Amino acid sequence: MRKLIHVGRLMFQEGLVDARAGNLSVKVCNGMLISRRGSHLGNLGEEDFVFVSFEGGVLWERASSELLVHRAVYLHTEKSAVVHAHPIHTVALSLKVDVIRPVDSEGMDLLCEVRVIGPYKPGSEELAQAVAEALKDSHIVVVRGHGVFSADRDPFYAYSHISVLEHSCKILML
């Protein structure tokens, strides 16, 4: 949980999320530990996380509004951490292109290119399926006009992909 709290703080400090946007989770046994709905990623505490089983339950109501996406990624990929953010430059660029191709060395090396999918309604089953499908063979995908989902074996790596992508998008836009 400490790693999730740290990643949330980094995301807010970098401007990858605003006060009530974004969410993160890690796979745990037959469920996940996920940030609760409306939590401030820059100021997370233990009380800002809920454990929800993949089968559902009462706590689903308290979990992030993107719970279905996190669940689909865990059920359909081998990933064990999911991070979702709304980086401004990436979202803006997603309105113009179908694939983001970084031109900076770090972006080219780490990301190569990033698909832009959608648009899809936030929190929808359609979004969940599309993101899970995209993350089967990638660590990151952009949802047109909405934000970025990244998945990896560790929340820090998932966050890192988003941070590098936003840096690359700033360069592309300049």
N, C-alpha and C positions, 0 to 999 in steps of 0.2 A: 504494500500500500504506500510505503514511503516513496517508492520510485514513481508511482502514479502522481502523487502530490508534487514531487519535484518536476515531473514532465509538465503538469498543468501550469505550474508557476513559470516555467521557461516559455511555454506557448503564449501566455498572457504578456510576459515581459517583451517578447519579440513582436507582439502585435498580430499574432496568428489567430487570435480570438478576441472578442470583446468581453464585456463583463458577464454576459449570460449565454455565450455561445460556445459551441464545441463540447466534446465529450470524449471519454477514454475508458478503456476496459482491459482486463486480462482474463484469459480462460482459466477456470479453476474447477477441477473435477468435472461434474455434470452440469456446469453452469459458468457464470462469470461474475466478477466483481466489476461493477460499472458505476460511473459517476451518476449521481441522482439528477433528476430533472431540475433545470434552473440553477445549478450550482455554478459558482464563480471559480473558473479554473485557476485563476491567479491567487486564490485564497482558500484552497481546499483543506479540509480536515477529515479525519476518519469518519465523521458523521455524514460526509458528503458522498459516501459510497454505499451501495447496496449489493448484496449477493442475490442473484436471481438464477433459478434453474432454467435449463433450456426448455423444459416442459411448460413453464408459466407459473402463475401464482399471484398472490396478493401484492408482493413487492414489485411486480412489473409496473404498477401504476406510479411508483416513486422513481423508477429508473429513467434514464435519459430518453428523450423523445425519439432518438435514433436506435433504440434497443433492438428493433427488428434487423437493422443492418448489422450490428455487432453479432447478433445471434446467427444470422445467415453466413457471415464470414467464418465463424467458428465451426459451423456444421458442414460447410462445403469446402473448406481449405485446411491446410495444416498450420495456419497461423495461430499464435497464442496471445497476441496483443493487437488492439485496434485503437487508432487515434483519429479523431475527426476535428477539423479546423475550418475556419473561414478566412484564409489569408486574402487580403484586399487585392493585391496585384494578380494573384492566381485566379481569383474569381472574375476579375475584370477581363483578363485575357481569355478565360473560358467562354466568354460571350462572343468571341471573334474567331476562334480556331477549334478544330476537332482533335488536334494533337499538339501538345506543347513540346517543342524541341529546344532544349537549352543550348545556348551558344557559349557559355562560360565553361571552363575546364572541369570544375567540380560537378556541375550539373550534367555535363555530357558524360562524365565518367560514372557517376552514381546512378543517374536516372535514364540516360540515353534519350528516351522520349516518354511522354505521359499522355495516355488517352483521356479525352474529354467525352463523357457520356451524358445522355439525358437531353433535356431536363426531366427530372422526376420530382414528384411531390415529396417534400421532406417527411420522413417517418413512414413512408408507404412500403408495402410489400414489394411493389415493382422496383423501388429504389434498392431495397434489400437484396433482391435477386440479381439485379444488374451489377451492383457493387461486388457482391460475392463472386459472381462470374468473372469480373474484371480482375479481382485480386487472386484468382487461382494461379495465374502465371505472372503476376506483378506484385510489387509492394505498395503501389500508389495509384490512385485514380482520382480524376477531378469530375465533379458533377456540375454541369453547366449552370452558372448563375447561383450556385449554392455553396460549394466548398470542396474540400479534399478529404478522402478517406485513405488512411495508410495502415498497413498491417504487416507485422513481422513477428519474430520470436520474442521480442522484448519491447516494452513501450518506448524506451529511449530511442531505439532504432526506428520505430514507426514515426515518432516525432521528428527525428533527424531527416527523414525523407521529405517531410513537409517543409521543414526549415530550408533545406537546400532548394526545393522547388520554388518557394517564395522568393528566395534570393535570385534564382535564375529568371523568374518572371519579372522582377524589378529591372534586371539588366535588359531583358527583351523589350520592355516597355520604354526604357530610356533610349 
